[in-house]
Amino acid sequence: MKIDITKEEYRSLLDILSMADWLMHAHKTEQDRRTAPYDKLMQKLYSLAKDMGYEELVEHDPLEGDYYLARRFEENSQSWIFIDEFTDSSFWDELSHRLTERDAARKAGGEEKLKSMNREERTALESQIQERYDDEFFENGIDRLEVVEHFGLNAGRATITHD
């Protein structure tokens, strides 16, 4: 199979590859063998940069034989806008979701009791809690979220204070 792409499409492909690379590797401290087939394909696509007229955006390390997105690419890429939007949105979704799960389990009398609830009951309980967190974070961000240290049962519990 052969795929013909324009110079502009190749530039967009570099942005897509940058986002994929960030998703797979940004939080890894060690090599993950699951990404090897993707890394190999990215190397193949990066190696075409010179032929596509983008040698200033992709650097080649002749000793290692690997290709890397150049600093110039990083400084001018639209991919970071999408990555930042994704990261910000994911943060709020995950924070609200995890706090909702925790509080719903507490209100239900434990995780097993929460899991044993029928879908309607659980949704009603979680929706009420989730809405509270969503409203709080929308209005105040993390400004009113604090880890309050108590001795005893509530040690280290994060609480949202209300005025």
Contacts in CASP RR format, 6 or more apart in sequence:
PFRMAT RR
TARGET T0000
AUTHOR 0000-0000-0000
METHOD contacts of the structure
MODEL  1
MKIDITKEEYRSLLDILSMADWLMHAHKTEQDRRTAPYDKLMQKLYSLAK
DMGYEELVEHDPLEGDYYLARRFEENSQSWIFIDEFTDSSFWDELSHRLT
ERDAARKAGGEEKLKSMNREERTALESQIQERYDDEFFENGIDRLEVVEH
FGLNAGRATITHD
5 13 0 8 1.000
7 52 0 8 1.000
7 53 0 8 1.000
7 54 0 8 1.000
10 48 0 8 1.000
10 49 0 8 1.000
10 52 0 8 1.000
10 54 0 8 1.000
11 52 0 8 1.000
11 54 0 8 1.000
11 57 0 8 1.000
13 45 0 8 1.000
14 46 0 8 1.000
14 49 0 8 1.000
14 54 0 8 1.000
14 57 0 8 1.000
14 58 0 8 1.000
14 69 0 8 1.000
14 73 0 8 1.000
14 77 0 8 1.000
15 77 0 8 1.000
15 78 0 8 1.000
15 79 0 8 1.000
16 79 0 8 1.000
17 42 0 8 1.000
17 45 0 8 1.000
17 46 0 8 1.000
17 69 0 8 1.000
18 69 0 8 1.000
18 73 0 8 1.000
18 77 0 8 1.000
18 79 0 8 1.000
19 79 0 8 1.000
19 82 0 8 1.000
19 83 0 8 1.000
20 38 0 8 1.000
20 42 0 8 1.000
21 42 0 8 1.000
21 69 0 8 1.000
22 79 0 8 1.000
22 83 0 8 1.000
24 32 0 8 1.000
24 35 0 8 1.000
24 38 0 8 1.000
24 39 0 8 1.000
25 32 0 8 1.000
25 35 0 8 1.000
43 66 0 8 1.000
43 67 0 8 1.000
46 58 0 8 1.000
46 67 0 8 1.000
46 68 0 8 1.000
46 69 0 8 1.000
47 60 0 8 1.000
47 67 0 8 1.000
49 55 0 8 1.000
49 57 0 8 1.000
49 58 0 8 1.000
49 67 0 8 1.000
50 58 0 8 1.000
56 70 0 8 1.000
56 72 0 8 1.000
57 69 0 8 1.000
57 70 0 8 1.000
57 72 0 8 1.000
57 73 0 8 1.000
58 67 0 8 1.000
58 68 0 8 1.000
58 69 0 8 1.000
58 70 0 8 1.000
58 73 0 8 1.000
59 67 0 8 1.000
59 68 0 8 1.000
59 69 0 8 1.000
59 70 0 8 1.000
60 66 0 8 1.000
60 67 0 8 1.000
60 68 0 8 1.000
61 67 0 8 1.000
61 68 0 8 1.000
69 77 0 8 1.000
74 80 0 8 1.000
92 137 0 8 1.000
95 133 0 8 1.000
95 137 0 8 1.000
96 130 0 8 1.000
96 133 0 8 1.000
96 134 0 8 1.000
96 137 0 8 1.000
97 130 0 8 1.000
99 129 0 8 1.000
99 133 0 8 1.000
100 126 0 8 1.000
100 129 0 8 1.000
100 130 0 8 1.000
100 133 0 8 1.000
101 126 0 8 1.000
103 129 0 8 1.000
104 114 0 8 1.000
104 122 0 8 1.000
104 125 0 8 1.000
104 126 0 8 1.000
104 129 0 8 1.000
105 111 0 8 1.000
105 113 0 8 1.000
105 114 0 8 1.000
107 125 0 8 1.000
107 129 0 8 1.000
108 114 0 8 1.000
108 117 0 8 1.000
108 122 0 8 1.000
108 125 0 8 1.000
114 122 0 8 1.000
114 125 0 8 1.000
117 125 0 8 1.000
133 160 0 8 1.000
136 144 0 8 1.000
136 160 0 8 1.000
144 160 0 8 1.000
144 161 0 8 1.000
144 162 0 8 1.000
145 158 0 8 1.000
145 160 0 8 1.000
146 158 0 8 1.000
146 159 0 8 1.000
146 161 0 8 1.000
147 156 0 8 1.000
147 157 0 8 1.000
147 158 0 8 1.000
148 154 0 8 1.000
148 156 0 8 1.000
148 157 0 8 1.000
148 158 0 8 1.000
148 159 0 8 1.000
149 155 0 8 1.000
149 156 0 8 1.000
150 156 0 8 1.000
150 157 0 8 1.000
END
